Amino acid sequence: MELFYYFVFGSLAIIVAALESSKNNNDRVNTSSAFNSLKNNYILVYSLMMVGDWLQGPYVYYLYSTYGYGKGDIGQLFIAGFGSSMLFGTIVGSLADKQGRKRACVTYCITYILSCITKHSPQYHILMLGRVLGGIATSLLFSAFESWLVAEHNKRGFEQQWLSITFSKAIFLGNGLAAILSGLVGNLLVFTFGFGPVAPFDAAACLLAIGMAIILSSWTENFGDPSENKDLLLQFKGAAVAIASDEKIALLGAIQSLFEGSMYTFVFLWTPALSPNDEEIPHGFIFATFMLASMLGSSLAARLLARSSPRVESYMQIVFSISAASLLLPIVTNWLVDPAEVKGGGISFSGCIQVLSFCVFEACVGIFWPSIMKMRSQYIPEEARSTIMNFFRIPLNVFVCVVLYNVNAFPITVMFGMCSIFLCVACILQRRLMVISDRPKTDVYEFEDRDTEAEPLNI
């Protein structure tokens, strides 16, 4: 079975390398040196931030277990993290529009560094504090940095099309290559060098500090709503009104929550799905393979976003359909292939099929991130960008908390079926978003003109 892993990983690596090296003139966009400077600076900072996050992910559960905590206690810690992201993270993240996006990015670094420091203590309440800080940091990571980039890009007068280049490169490097390198470095620190499970958190804190220094020395500040008398409650009301009054924003938020909710559920499910009988599977190698598939997806997204056709609203329907089908495969294999009765051993034949389907899903994830960033830059108003983006994360965090709380209450096939249904709904909503975005704006004004012309006839 080792040959299977190497074959899948090697095939994906060859495809990614071929895609990146075969870009023709149609895939390349002539940009200015000023834009390239901003792009490279942002990608460097974003990659450092993501490495700081990726280094911690594989070892959080492992660290808690080495401190002697059971599955129930660890589950409560994870729920605290997502709950903190929903409650406190939404408030702190929304302050970025008023207090400044650069300041919010620095706050992310400080908050996450403090979260890393708490991992040195085995005391439960200290670890709980670390999860709360980590939840706040997560909200800032997925709102403040993107908001700063969009505002800075527009402030400097760069072409809107160029924003897609930065998004796709940031995802390719920050969510793909950085994740693979983080897995390798974390394995070296914990097992090869024997520094223990807390070592990745110390390395993450160092990288976050370096990123913070770059932000402080090279980034300028930008804001959302410039009004001085607008408090946080009015910001929330304004964001809620914007979502309720613009169907495109509401659809975008629903699509994001459905896809990311399915994605985070998949993170919890793929290990038991591939080892239902305690099969010995190389978790690190499979994780690296998934990240390589995600890089493949972001490389495809870069090509798609560089072209005027098909539009992002159009091809994302196909992406959601494929991702829904890929998460149905564990259910199909459970029906068609008899489960192994022997405990232990290597991965089964159905497990190999599922690895391939999960790689397809991860490729869809790689396409999703830069594409959703592109749509958010088009539809979300600048003055409340961070606030609205954090509003989007509220149903996501509620969904993940519910899944974590009931993860043992349903069979894995039911959970995968639920995710597939959510992705189908996302596809339907994406279709609706495309229809609305295709409507010519003049239709409304023409209707108003006809009304104004009709009034003099009735006088």
Order of alpha helices (4+ residues) and beta strands (2+ residues): alpha-alpha-alpha-alpha-alpha-alpha-alpha-alpha-alpha-alpha-alpha-alpha-alpha-alpha-alpha-alpha-alpha-alpha
